[in-house]
């Protein structure tokens, strides 16, 4: 079921992008470049493209919501069953970090006193 909705969602996304790019905007669109689009849909091309954009955006919204509901019902994580691999570089860097923590420079940093404790009282 999820794969079917994802397929519809991807198809609607591609169609929606194509239709939005073909529409004529304020500064002109790709319709000016493609005169065949005007003859393919007739003289009311902008009305057809507006209706198609509306329908595709509604289908896009419905598929987004349905995919969100389906994913929330699944109790498993996407990372479930994936074991983290310990890279070789991280193993070599760990002893270097431990030796840096034991350096004399890190032991000379004064620690701040907690609030309320003062030596002058």
Secondary structure, 3 states (H helix, E strand, C coil): CHHHHHHHHHHHHHHHHHHHHHCCCCCCCCCCCCHHHHHHHCCCHHHHHHHHHHHHHHHHHHHHHHHHHHHHHCCCCCCCCCCCCCCHHHHHHHHHHHHHHCCHHHHCCCCCCCCCCCCCC
